[in-house]
């Protein structure tokens, strides 16, 4: 292993992680200074729910595609969402496995799982790029950051896929590119739309808390009132 590859796998990633953690800490601290507005509407509904139930239901919404029309009527879109984010998790995990637990990659099963998740995410990334460019409605709401992040993420999946074997015998180019792009993402993400996951728990909590108080969350699968 060259000094540059060792630097990219260890020191560079550690610097990037500390930088990202610092920015996130400052951002979360700022966000916690604000509180949701006080409810002005009296509690409504049938009395079988409350803000806590609504919050839990709202936070779990991401695991219940059948409760949202957008995912219930378009299951392929939800499948793409799952595969894409599994690829993100696998690609990030790989950046820790290679420098700190490379022995795991001696298992063909581990390699196969990682490459399946990352490869599927790469395919979904290509599909999303095409959709963002070709769909007039998606294109209208897309910002330069959307295009840049999606294209670079998809390319990152490609480099991660070929980095899984952790074999530098034929050259270190793939591994170096993967780790340098990973470090770039760690420092770029806090300032991009990719950081939406930071706000997800907060927004879903407040939404669920409000709709739970109003008797809306959890959603009922049958009419609230029977015929008399």
N, C-alpha and C positions, 0 to 999 in steps of 0.2 A: 504494500500500500504506500502510495506517495504521500509526502507531507501535505500536499494540497487536498488530497482526498480525505486524509485524517482531519484536517482543519474543517473541511466542509461538513463532515459527519458529526463532529463534536463541537468545537469552539463556535463555529458559525451558527449552528442550530441553537446552541445555548444562549448566545447573544440575542438571536431573533426571538426566542421564547421569553427571555427576560423583558425585552422591549415590548412584546405583545402583552404580556401580563401587566406591565406597568401602565400601558395605555388603557387596558380594560379596567384596571383598578381605579384609575382616575375617572373614567367614564361612568362606572357603576356608582362610585361615590357621589358624583354629580347627579346621577339619576335618582339616587335615594334621597336627595334633598327635596324632591318634589313628591307630593302625595296626591292621590286621586281626590277629585272634588266630592264634597259631601252629598250623599243621596238626598234628593229633594222629593222624589216620588215615594209615597208610602209602599210598604211591602204588599205585593199582590200575588195572585195565583191561588192555588188550592191548599196551601199550607204544607205541602209534602216536599218542599225543597227550601233551601236557604242559601245565603252567600257562600258558605263553605262547600256545600254540595255542588253549587254552580261552578265554583273555581276549580274543583277537582275534575269535574266533567269537561270543562273548557281546556284544561291542561292536557287531558287525555285525548282530546279531539283528534290529534295528529295520528293516533293509533286506531281511530274508528272511521275509516273512509266512508262507511255506509251512512253516516249522519250528515254528511255534506253533499249537496246536490252536485257540486263541481267534480267530486271524486266518485260519487255513486253512479253518475251517468257516464263518466269517462274513466273507467278502471285502468286503462292503459296509461293515462297520465299519472295516476297514483303509483303504478308499478314503476314508471320511470323515476318518479320522486324517490321511491325506496331504493332502487338500484343506484341512482346517482349519489345519494347520501351514504350508502354502504361503501361505495367506492371512495368517497372522501375519508371515511373512517379508516378504511384499509390502507389508503395511501399515507395518511398521517401516522397510523400505527407502524407502517413499514419504516418510516424515518426514525423510529425508536428501536425497532427490532434489529435493523442492520448494524447500528453501532453498539447496542447494548445487549442484544440477545441473538447474535447471528446464528447460533446453533439451531434455532427454531426453523431456519430456512433449509436445513438439511433434510427436513421432512417433505416428501413430495406432496403429501396431503395439505400441509400448511401452504406450500407454494401454490398448489392448485386452487385453494380457497381464495387466497389473496389475488391471484391473477384473474379468477372468475369475477370477483367483485370489482376489481379495477378495470378489467376489460369491458364488463357490462356498463360501467359508468362512462367509459370512453365512448362507447356506441351511443349511449343516451346523450352525452355531450354533443356529439355530431348532430344528432336529431334535434336537439334544442337550438343549436346554432342555425340550422336550416329553417326551423320554425320561426325563430326570431327575425330572420331576414326575409322570409317569404310571407309571413302572416301580417297583413296590413295593420291589424289591431295591436298585435304584440310589438310590431315595429314602431307604432305611434307612441307607445309608452316606454320605449327603451332609451336608456341614456348611454353615453360612451362607456361609462363604467360597466354597464351590463354586458356590452359586447366584449370589452377588454377582459373582464373577469371570467366570462364563460369560455372564451377562446383559450385563455391561458390555463384555466382549470383543465380543459379538455386535453391540451398539450401535456400538462403535468401528469394526467392519468396515463398518457402514452409512455412517458419516460419512467413512471412508477412501475408500469406493467413489465417493462424490460429490465428493471432494476431488481425485481423480486429474486431472481437466482443469486444475486449478490456476487457475480462473477466478473472480476476485473482483469482476468487473464488475457482477454482480447482487446483490452483498452479500458480506460476509466472514464471515457467521455459521457456515457449514459448515466453512470452513477453521479458524476460531478454535476451534470446538468440537473438531474433530479434533486440533489441536495441544495444546489444554489437556487433553484426555482422554489423549493420548499421554504427556504429561509426568506426569500422575497415575499412569498405569500404571508408568512407569519407576521412580517412587518407591515404589509399592505392591507391585510384584512381589516384591522381596526378602523381604517379610514374608508372602507368600501362598503357596498351593499351586502357583501358576504357576511358582515357582522350582524345580519338580521337575527341570527339565532340568539344573540345577546338580549334582544328585546322581547323575544317570543314568550318566555315565562312571565314577564311583567304584563305584557298586553293581554295575554290569555287569562291571567289571574284577575285583572281588573274587569275584563269583559265578562268572565264567568261569575264574578262576585256580583256585578250589577244585574245580570240576567237571572242569576239565582234568586236574588231578592225580589225580582219582578215575576218569579214563577215560570220563567221560560226555560232555563237550564236546570237539570237535564231535560232534553227534548223528550216528549212522549211519542211513542210509536202508535198510540191509539187516541181517539178523541178524549179530551179532558172531561167532557160532560156527556153522559149517556142520554139517550132519548127517554123522555118520560111518557 
